[in-house]
Amino acid sequence: MTDSFIRSTRQGRIVTLTMNRPDERNALGSHADCAALVDAVAQAEADPGVAVLVLTGAGSAFSAGGNLKAMRDRNGIGPLDSPLATRDNYRRGIQRIPQALWECELPMIAAINGPAMGAGLDLACMCDIRIAAQGAKLACSFIRVGIVPGDGGAYFLPRAVGWSKAAEMMFTGDALDADAALACGLVSRVVPPEALMDEAIALAERIAANPPQTLRLAKRLLREGQHARLDEMLQLSAAFQALAHETADHREALSAFFDKRTPVFTGL
């Protein structure tokens, strides 16, 4: 659909999801917007031929976060006519996104082409790797409009930058430029704006060159390792390793190593 919030394109094993409301700075304004992102991620993950997702924004912004006009008019994904209705609105709307991105086993790269504010920053933090264009601004800006992250951002941000930096960002609402985001680990690299998507796709290609099913296992291990005990992680690691050892791609990797050639992975 041309009016969908998400435009999905595929290049080999890489799917790029572009938030496609540049006139609204890719703000999330409706349940349909949330569903479009959730559905696009689910569709990509269901395809065994897809190995990596790249998330970016159309136009000059990555995402301005929540739609303030809808917030003011109480007809979007935020406040409704009562606290109970608002609570339910968050749970069945924007909170579907962190659930979907957390459960997604595809490695995800956020290509931050411009401002990532509020929920826009949270979207980036829900991805595994973040690359920013020089000139991008990133802010946990909820406090500036008198609210808190309703989308799980308070879970993801400290895991990206540590407690102290996350607290500073959340309590002040101050924006970081791309270089400051790099210095605190919020992004892993900063590139010229014109090179952003080339860099993101090149990184995605290096990831996608690896066995696709084992990539999904590795992603799940990283996710589970954020909250599991060591004994639980050792059990899960042994189970996943047992699966990986029996794949055709593992046998191909070993054969290619001893034959001194480039492996050809099939996802089997």
C-alpha positions, 0 to 999 in steps of 0.5 A: 500500500502506498499509504502504509507507514512502512515501505519494505524493500529486499536486496538478497537476504537483506530487508530494509524497512523504511518509515515512510511519512517524511512530511510528519517526520515519521512520527508514530500516530496511529495503531495502523502505524504500529501494526504496519511495523509489527507486520513488516517485521513478522513477514520478514522473519517468517521468510527463511531466506531473510537474514538481516533487517535494516530500519531507517526513515524517509526524508530528513528524520529517522522518527520524531517519536509520538505524534504530538497533534494526536496526543493533544487531540487524544485520538492516537496511540497515546491518551484517550478519555480515561487513565484505564482507556489510555493504559489499554491503548498503549498496551494494544498499540505502541507496546506491540512494537517492542514485543515484536522487535524483542522476539524477532530473531533476525539481526536488526540495524538502525540506520539513523538518518536524522533526528531520533526523538522520544519513541524514535530513539526507543525504536533505534534502541530496540535494534541490535546495531545503530549507525548514525549519519553525521548531523543526526540528533538523538534524545529521550525527550519525553520529559520535555512534554511532561510524560515518561516512555510508554513504549518500553524505552526505560528498558532499552536505553540503560542497556544501550548506554548504561544506567548513569547516561540513560538517567541523564538523558531521561531526566534532562531530555537533552539531545545528543549529537551523533558524535556524543552518541558514538562516545557513549556507545549509543551508536557504533559508528557515525558516517557522512549522511550520503554514505549512511545506507551504503554503510548499513547495507555493507554491514548487513551484507557481512552479517548476511554472509553467515549461516542464516539459521545460526544467526537467528540462534546467536541473536536469541542467545544475546537477547536471553543473556540480558536477563538469564542467570549464568546456569540458564545461559549455559543450558541454552547455549549447549542446546543451541550449539547442539542444533548448530552442529547438525546443520548443513551450513556448519558442515559446509563451513568446516569443508570450506575451511579445510578446502581453503575456499569461500563457503556457500550457505543455504540456511539448512 
